[in-house]
Amino acid sequence: MDKDRHTYDTQAEWVHVEFPEQAAFKAVYGFAGSLGTIHLEGVRYVPKGVKSRTLLVFMHPATTLQLLPMPRALAARGMHVLCAGSRYARNDSALIMENVVVDLGAYIRHARQAWGYEKIVLMGWSGGGSLSLFYQSQAERPTITHTPAGDPCAITTAGLIPADAMIFQAAHVSRAVTFADWIDPSVMDENDPDRRDPELDLYHPDRKPPYSAEFLARYRAAQLARIRRRTDWVKETLETLKKRGGKELERGFATHRTMAEPRFLDGAIDPNDRPIGTCFMGVPETANNGPIGLARFSTLRSWLSQWSPDDTNAHGEKCAAGIHVPLLAIEHSADDAVPQPHTRRIFDAAASADKSMTVIRGANHYFVGQPEHLQQAGDLCMDWLRQRGLLD
C-alpha cells in the first residue's frame, strides 16, 4: 500500500546528539552547552513497522517543533520525521545562527551515519525556513569562517552534508528582516521606552488604519534607523570589552517595544486572508512591550548574528541564491506571523532549477482549527516527495 494512502500509528523516540566544541565562554544555560561538549535533543517520529530511506528534518533556531501538527501528520502518512532542537532551544537570548547551522549539521550527520538514511529533506517551517536555507547554502559551498561579531565559527570545518531537497513552508525571509518590519520606531531612548515620538507611535489613539504611503515610508525608514542605532551601540560595547582585555567578554540587554508591525492593523498592506487587529502573539499592542516580543532579551553577539539585517549571515534571500536542490515553497494565505511577500521573495531568489510554489488558501500559521488545510498541506508535500522519488 502506498504510504500516502494509509494512516499509520507512530512512535516518538527521544534523540540525543553530542559533539565536541571549545568555546571562549559558556553561552548556554545548564548542561546543554557545557564547555567542551554540545548536547542536542530532539524527537524522531517513526511510523510503526515502516522503513524509509528518507528523513524529513524540522528545525527552528530557538524552539522545538515536535508539537506542531505538520511533523506528526507527515509521520502518520508513513514518513520518518525528525524534530531537532538547537543548543538554544526555548531561549534565543544568546543565539548565534552560525552555531545553529553546525547543530543542524550534527543531526544530519547522525541521520546518515548512525541511522542509515540515504536522503534528507529539510522542512523549513517558520523561523526554520531561513535556517534551512542558511544551512543548505553553506553545506553546498561553505564560506563562513566567522560570526558577524568576528568570532571563529565551525561552519567550514564541520563537514556539513547537503540535504537532497527542501520544503519551505509558512516561513519568513529571516529573523532580522522580520524584526526590521516589526520593531517600534517611536522609541526615542532605549533606556526609557516611555519616551516616544507620537508621530511614529502605531498605537497612538489618534492613528488609525489605513496608513498612507507617506507614513509607511517614514515609518519603515525609522524602524531601520532604530535598529542601526542599536547595532552601533552593540558594536561599540563589544569593542570596549575587547579593548579592556579582561574577563568580561559578553553582555546581555533588553530592547523594548518590538512588535509594532503595520500589517497587523492594516489589511490593505500586502493583503491576504490574515486576521486584522491581532497577531500570532495575541493583541499586538500588548505584545509590543511584553516579555516575549522579538529580540526582547539579547546578548551583543546574538544581536549581530540574529537581529541585525545589515550583519546577519542568515538572510534567506541571499542564502536561497546559493541553493540548488529541489525546492517547494508553500505560503499560508491567512498567516498571522509571516509577512505575505516573504514566500515569493524566497522562491524568486532560489537558484534551484527544480522549484515550485503554491498557496494554501485560508491556512493560518499553525493550522489551528483547520484540519482540512493540514490535510491539504500533507497531500501537497507527499505528492511533491513522490514525484522526486523520496517516499521509499
C-alpha positions as CSV (number, residue, x, y, z in Angstrom):
1,M,0.0,0.0,0.0
2,D,1.3,3.5,-0.9
3,K,2.5,5.4,2.1
4,D,0.4,8.5,1.4
5,R,-2.8,6.4,1.0
6,H,-2.7,4.9,4.5
7,T,-2.6,6.2,8.1
8,Y,0.0,4.8,10.4
9,D,0.4,4.7,14.2
10,T,3.6,6.5,15.1
11,Q,6.1,6.2,17.9
12,A,8.1,9.1,19.3
13,E,11.8,8.5,20.1
14,W,13.9,10.8,22.1
15,V,17.1,11.8,20.3
16,H,20.4,12.9,21.8
17,V,23.3,14.1,19.7
18,E,26.5,15.4,21.2
19,F,29.7,16.6,19.7
20,P,32.9,18.4,21.0
21,E,33.3,22.1,20.8
22,Q,35.6,24.6,22.6
23,A,34.2,28.0,23.3
24,A,35.7,31.1,24.9
25,F,32.9,31.3,27.4
26,K,29.6,29.5,28.3
27,A,26.6,31.0,26.4
28,V,24.0,28.3,27.0
29,Y,22.3,27.7,30.3
30,G,22.8,24.4,32.1
31,F,24.3,21.2,30.9
32,A,23.4,21.5,27.2
33,G,26.4,23.8,26.5
34,S,29.0,22.5,29.0
35,L,32.4,23.7,27.9
36,G,33.9,21.2,25.5
37,T,30.7,19.4,24.6
38,I,27.4,20.4,22.9
39,H,24.4,18.4,23.8
40,L,21.4,18.5,21.5
41,E,17.9,17.0,22.0
42,G,15.2,16.1,19.5
43,V,12.3,13.9,18.8
44,R,12.1,11.4,15.9
45,Y,8.6,10.3,14.8
46,V,8.7,6.8,13.2
47,P,5.6,5.1,11.7
48,K,5.3,1.7,13.3
49,G,6.6,-1.1,11.1
50,V,7.6,1.3,8.3
51,K,11.1,1.6,7.0
52,S,12.3,4.5,5.0
53,R,15.5,5.7,3.3
54,T,14.3,9.3,3.6
55,L,14.2,11.5,6.7
56,L,12.3,14.8,6.9
57,V,14.1,17.2,9.2
58,F,12.3,20.1,11.0
59,M,14.5,22.5,12.9
60,H,13.9,26.0,14.3
61,P,16.7,28.1,15.7
62,A,15.1,28.8,19.1
63,T,12.3,26.4,19.7
64,T,11.3,22.8,19.3
65,L,8.7,21.8,16.7
66,Q,7.6,18.3,17.7
67,L,4.2,19.7,19.0
68,L,3.3,21.2,15.6
69,P,0.7,19.3,13.6
70,M,2.7,19.1,10.4
71,P,5.6,16.8,11.6
72,R,3.1,14.3,13.2
73,A,0.8,14.5,10.2
74,L,3.6,13.5,7.8
75,A,4.7,10.7,10.1
76,A,1.2,9.4,10.1
77,R,1.4,9.3,6.3
78,G,4.4,7.0,6.6
79,M,7.4,9.4,6.7
80,H,10.2,9.3,9.2
81,V,10.4,12.8,10.7
82,L,13.0,14.4,13.0
83,C,12.2,17.5,15.1
84,A,15.6,18.8,16.1
85,G,16.3,21.2,18.8
86,S,19.4,23.5,18.8
87,R,21.6,24.2,21.7
88,Y,19.5,27.3,22.2
89,A,16.1,25.5,22.4
90,R,13.5,27.8,24.0
91,N,16.0,30.5,24.8
92,D,17.2,32.7,21.9
93,S,18.8,35.4,24.0
94,A,22.3,34.2,23.3
95,L,21.6,32.5,20.0
96,I,24.3,32.5,17.3
97,M,22.9,31.5,13.9
98,E,26.3,30.1,12.8
99,N,26.3,27.7,15.7
100,V,22.8,26.6,14.9
101,V,23.9,25.7,11.4
102,V,26.6,23.5,13.0
103,D,24.0,21.9,15.3
104,L,21.8,21.1,12.3
105,G,24.8,19.6,10.6
106,A,25.4,17.3,13.6
107,Y,21.9,15.9,13.3
108,I,22.2,15.3,9.6
109,R,25.5,13.5,10.0
110,H,23.9,11.4,12.7
111,A,20.9,10.6,10.5
112,R,23.3,9.4,7.7
113,Q,25.9,7.6,9.7
114,A,24.0,6.2,12.8
115,W,20.5,5.7,11.3
116,G,21.5,5.0,7.7
117,Y,19.1,7.4,5.9
118,E,20.1,7.9,2.3
119,K,18.0,11.0,1.6
120,I,17.5,14.1,3.8
121,V,14.7,16.7,3.2
122,L,14.9,20.0,5.1
123,M,11.5,21.1,6.3
124,G,11.9,24.8,6.7
125,W,8.9,25.8,8.8
126,S,8.5,29.4,10.2
127,G,11.9,30.5,11.6
128,G,13.3,27.2,10.4
129,G,12.9,28.4,6.8
130,S,15.8,30.8,6.8
131,L,17.8,28.4,9.0
132,S,17.4,25.7,6.4
133,L,18.4,28.0,3.6
134,F,21.4,29.1,5.5
135,Y,22.4,25.5,6.2
136,Q,21.9,24.3,2.7
137,S,23.8,27.2,1.1
138,Q,26.8,26.6,3.4
139,A,26.6,22.8,3.0
140,E,26.8,23.2,-0.7
141,R,29.6,25.8,-0.6
142,P,31.0,26.5,2.9
143,T,32.4,30.0,3.1
144,I,31.7,31.5,6.5
145,T,34.6,31.3,9.0
146,H,33.5,33.9,11.5
147,T,30.3,35.2,13.1
148,P,29.3,38.8,12.5
149,A,31.0,39.7,15.8
150,G,34.3,38.4,14.4
151,D,34.4,35.2,16.5
152,P,35.6,32.0,14.7
153,C,32.8,29.5,13.8
154,A,33.0,25.9,12.7
155,I,30.9,26.0,9.6
156,T,33.8,25.4,7.1
157,T,35.3,22.7,9.3
158,A,32.1,20.9,10.4
159,G,31.8,18.7,7.3
160,L,28.2,19.8,6.6
161,I,26.3,17.3,4.5
162,P,23.9,18.9,1.9
163,A,20.3,17.9,2.0
164,D,18.7,16.4,-1.0
165,A,15.6,18.6,-1.2
166,M,13.8,21.4,0.8
167,I,10.3,22.4,1.6
168,F,9.9,26.0,2.7
169,Q,6.6,26.4,4.5
170,A,4.9,29.3,6.5
171,A,8.4,30.8,6.7
172,H,9.9,34.2,6.6
173,V,12.9,35.7,4.9
174,S,14.9,35.9,8.1
175,R,14.6,36.8,11.8
176,A,16.5,40.0,11.1
177,V,14.3,41.1,8.2
178,T,11.1,40.3,10.1
179,F,12.5,42.2,13.1
180,A,13.1,45.2,10.9
181,D,9.4,45.1,9.9
182,W,8.2,44.7,13.5
183,I,10.3,46.9,15.7
184,D,8.6,50.0,17.1
185,P,10.3,53.1,15.7
186,S,8.7,55.5,18.1
187,V,11.1,54.7,20.9
188,M,13.5,57.7,21.4
189,D,15.5,56.4,24.4
190,E,16.5,52.7,24.7
191,N,16.8,53.2,28.4
192,D,13.4,54.8,28.8
193,P,10.8,53.1,26.4
194,D,8.2,55.6,27.5
195,R,10.0,58.4,25.7
196,R,8.3,58.1,22.4
197,D,7.7,60.1,19.2
198,P,3.9,60.3,18.9
199,E,4.2,60.8,15.2
200,L,5.7,57.3,14.9
201,D,3.5,55.6,17.5
202,L,1.4,52.9,15.7
203,Y,-0.8,52.5,18.8
204,H,-1.5,56.2,19.4
205,P,-5.3,56.6,19.8
206,D,-5.3,59.2,17.0
207,R,-3.6,57.0,14.5
208,K,-6.0,54.7,12.7
209,P,-5.5,52.5,9.6
210,P,-5.4,52.5,6.7
211,Y,-1.9,54.2,6.7
212,S,-0.8,56.5,3.9
213,A,2.1,55.6,1.7
214,E,4.0,58.7,3.1
215,F,3.5,57.5,6.7
216,L,4.6,54.0,5.9
217,A,7.7,55.1,4.1
218,R,8.7,57.3,7.1
219,Y,7.8,54.5,9.5
220,R,9.9,51.9,7.7
221,A,12.9,54.2,7.5
222,A,12.6,55.0,11.2
223,Q,12.4,51.3,12.0
224,L,15.7,50.6,10.2
225,A,17.3,53.7,11.8
226,R,16.4,52.5,15.3
227,I,17.9,49.0,14.6
228,R,21.1,50.6,13.2
229,R,21.4,52.9,16.3
230,R,21.1,49.9,18.5
231,T,23.6,48.0,16.3
232,D,26.1,50.8,16.6
233,W,25.8,50.7,20.4
234,V,26.3,46.9,20.3
235,K,29.4,47.1,18.2
236,E,30.8,49.9,20.4
237,T,30.2,47.9,23.5
238,L,31.8,44.8,22.1
239,E,34.9,46.8,21.1
240,T,35.1,48.4,24.5
241,L,35.0,44.9,26.2
242,K,37.7,43.7,23.8
243,K,40.0,46.7,24.4
244,R,39.8,46.2,28.2
245,G,41.3,42.8,27.7
246,G,39.6,41.5,30.9
247,K,37.4,38.5,31.6
248,E,34.2,40.3,30.8
249,L,33.5,39.0,27.3
250,E,29.8,39.5,26.7
251,R,26.8,41.4,27.9
252,G,23.1,41.0,27.9
253,F,20.5,43.7,27.4
254,A,16.8,44.3,26.8
255,T,15.2,46.0,23.8
256,H,11.6,47.2,24.5
257,R,8.7,47.7,22.1
258,T,9.5,45.4,19.2
259,M,6.0,44.3,18.0
260,A,4.7,47.2,16.0
261,E,4.1,45.9,12.5
262,P,1.6,48.0,10.5
263,R,0.5,44.8,8.7
264,F,-1.0,43.6,12.0
265,L,-3.5,46.5,11.9
266,D,-3.9,47.4,8.2
267,G,-5.2,44.8,5.9
268,A,-4.5,47.0,2.9
269,I,-0.8,46.4,3.3
270,D,0.2,43.2,1.3
271,P,-3.4,42.0,1.5
272,N,-4.2,38.3,2.1
273,D,-6.6,36.4,4.3
274,R,-4.9,37.1,7.7
275,P,-7.0,38.3,10.6
276,I,-6.6,42.1,11.3
277,G,-6.1,43.6,14.7
278,T,-4.3,40.5,16.1
279,C,-1.1,38.5,15.5
280,F,0.3,35.1,16.4
281,M,1.3,36.5,19.8
282,G,-2.1,37.9,20.6
283,V,-3.0,41.6,20.8
284,P,-0.2,43.5,19.1
285,E,-0.1,46.4,21.4
286,T,0.1,44.1,24.4
287,A,2.8,42.0,22.8
288,N,4.8,45.2,21.8
289,N,6.3,45.6,25.3
290,G,5.6,42.1,26.7
291,P,8.2,39.7,27.9
292,I,8.2,37.5,24.8
293,G,8.5,40.0,21.9
294,L,11.1,39.6,19.2
295,A,14.6,40.3,20.4
296,R,13.4,41.4,23.8
297,F,16.5,39.9,25.5
298,S,19.7,39.5,23.7
299,T,23.5,39.4,24.0
300,L,25.8,41.6,22.0
301,R,26.9,38.8,19.7
302,S,23.4,37.4,19.3
303,W,22.1,40.7,18.2
304,L,24.6,40.9,15.3
305,S,24.1,37.3,14.2
306,Q,20.3,37.1,14.7
307,W,18.7,40.5,14.6
308,S,20.8,43.0,12.6
309,P,19.6,42.9,8.9
310,D,22.9,44.6,7.9
311,D,25.1,42.0,9.6
312,T,23.3,38.6,9.8
313,N,24.5,35.8,7.6
314,A,21.1,34.1,7.9
315,H,19.4,36.3,5.3
316,G,17.0,34.0,3.4
317,E,17.1,35.6,0.0
318,K,20.9,35.7,0.0
319,C,21.2,32.1,1.1
320,A,18.5,31.0,-1.4
321,A,20.7,32.2,-4.2
322,G,23.2,29.6,-3.1
323,I,21.0,26.5,-3.0
324,H,20.5,24.2,-6.0
325,V,18.4,21.3,-4.6
326,P,14.6,20.9,-5.5
327,L,12.5,23.4,-3.6
328,L,8.8,23.5,-2.7
329,A,7.7,26.9,-1.3
330,I,4.3,26.9,0.5
331,E,2.6,30.1,1.5
332,H,-0.3,30.2,4.0
333,S,-2.7,32.9,2.9
334,A,-4.1,33.6,6.4
335,D,-0.7,33.5,8.1
336,D,-0.7,35.9,11.1
337,A,3.1,35.6,11.7
338,V,4.8,35.6,8.3
339,P,4.5,38.7,6.1
340,Q,2.7,37.9,2.9
341,P,5.5,38.7,0.4
342,H,8.2,36.6,2.1
343,T,7.5,33.2,0.5
344,R,7.5,34.7,-3.0
345,R,10.7,36.5,-2.3
346,I,12.5,33.2,-1.3
347,F,11.0,31.4,-4.3
348,D,12.2,34.1,-6.7
349,A,15.7,34.2,-5.1
350,A,16.3,30.4,-5.1
351,A,18.9,29.1,-7.6
352,S,17.2,25.7,-7.7
353,A,16.4,24.6,-11.2
354,D,13.5,22.5,-9.8
355,K,11.4,24.8,-7.8
356,S,7.7,25.3,-7.3
357,M,5.4,27.5,-5.2
358,T,1.8,27.1,-4.0
359,V,-0.5,29.0,-1.7
360,I,-2.9,27.2,0.7
361,R,-5.9,29.5,0.8
362,G,-7.2,30.3,4.2
363,A,-4.5,28.5,6.2
364,N,-3.3,30.2,9.3
365,H,0.3,29.8,10.6
366,Y,-0.2,26.7,12.8
367,F,-3.3,25.2,11.1
368,V,-5.2,26.0,14.4
369,G,-8.7,24.6,14.0
370,Q,-8.0,23.8,10.3
371,P,-7.7,20.0,9.8
372,E,-8.8,20.3,6.2
373,H,-5.9,22.7,5.5
374,L,-3.5,20.4,7.3
375,Q,-4.7,17.6,5.1
376,Q,-4.2,19.7,2.0
377,A,-0.6,20.5,3.1
378,G,0.1,16.9,3.7
379,D,-1.2,15.9,0.3
380,L,0.9,18.6,-1.3
381,C,4.1,17.5,0.4
382,M,3.5,13.8,-0.2
383,D,2.8,14.4,-3.9
384,W,5.9,16.5,-4.3
385,L,8.1,14.0,-2.5
386,R,6.7,11.1,-4.5
387,Q,7.4,12.9,-7.8
388,R,11.0,13.2,-6.8
389,G,11.4,9.6,-5.6
390,L,11.7,10.5,-1.9
391,L,8.9,8.4,-0.5
392,D,10.5,4.9,-0.3
